[in-house]
Amino acid sequence: MDDCKVFYVFVLDTMADKVVYNNTQSAVQGRVGSVMVKKLAKFDEMLKKSTSGYLVGDSPTVADFCFFGMTSILQERMKPLIINYTSIIAHYQKIKNMKSIDQYYKEEHKGDGPLEKKGLELVYFDSVGRAESIRLACRHGNITFRDIRVNQDTLTKMKEEGLVPFGQLPVMFIDGVPLAQSIPILRYVGKLSTCTPQLYPSDDLVAAKIDATLAQIGDLVQPISVLYHPEHHGWKLDEPPKSGENTKKKCAYTYERHYVGSPR
Ligand SMILES: N[C@@H](CCC(=O)N[C@@H](CS)C(=O)NCC(=O)O)C(=O)O
């Protein structure tokens, strides 16, 4: 039995009664939406209480850029979801109006060509997604980097060449050495930043608060990812379950289609 099957059998045996079987796209969207709304309300509350308007302390940190990256996506694609969160909107505007960021958005960003494996090179798709926060933190923190924008074919090629540690983007190359995962990359550039104060502080407690905020933003981004790519999370069935259907059979169907049959 392969590992994937072992995991599936374990989940089925221990969780069968608790698993929610209605995984049609609209059912998932409804559940995901309610999770997001609760989490967004918490951030709105947090920002309302902030005297500086930033998420942690009195100056911008990587947490603000991370949050801005996420709210940019919501502004672009799910505006009605955040329109009533006035403090979140105010935070979005505050970051957008920062001199460095305002200047960034006056420029055109089409990417800096292919990977050269020299200096700092951020590889991502030609979109905001999980990389914009890193691009903006670099700009505000005076960090020079090459902005490499690739398509799916180039990502596939890079994976074949063993250049993408966990098979996904963004990846930051540091003199050709790849660092994966958007949050650790953001923390890394925060430590390299030369603005005053730095975007990621040396004080352990403040740094831990920033980490906690980054983790919470990660929890908020995850449901968005489920909305856009339910199949990557095992949440999408090709056909809705019928009432009275054998749930184990349905689960097996999900497993076959979306775990065994998954291209990744
Ligand atoms: N936890 C990872 C998630 C990375 C991720 O989901 N990347 C997506 C784009 S946002 C990707 O590379 N998708 C293409 C694929 O999986 O082939 C991070 O924060 O960097």
The ligand as a Gaussian input file, in Angstrom:
#p B3LYP/6-31G(d) Opt

LIG

0 1
 N        2.736000      27.778000       1.142000
 C        3.291000      28.150000      -0.138000
 C        2.197000      28.002000      -1.175000
 C        2.739000      28.213000      -2.554000
 C        1.660000      28.076000      -3.641000
 O        0.502000      27.690000      -3.395000
 N        2.080000      28.414000      -4.860000
 C        1.210000      28.338000      -6.010000
 C        0.974000      29.729000      -6.564000
 S        0.240000      30.811000      -5.382000
 C        1.890000      27.547000      -7.118000
 O        3.103000      27.486000      -7.208000
 N        1.054000      26.957000      -7.987000
 C        1.516000      26.259000      -9.141000
 C        1.584000      24.782000      -8.923000
 O        1.274000      24.300000      -7.827000
 O        1.981000      24.090000      -9.885000
 C        3.837000      29.595000      -0.048000
 O        3.302000      30.385000       0.732000
 O        4.815000      29.910000      -0.755000

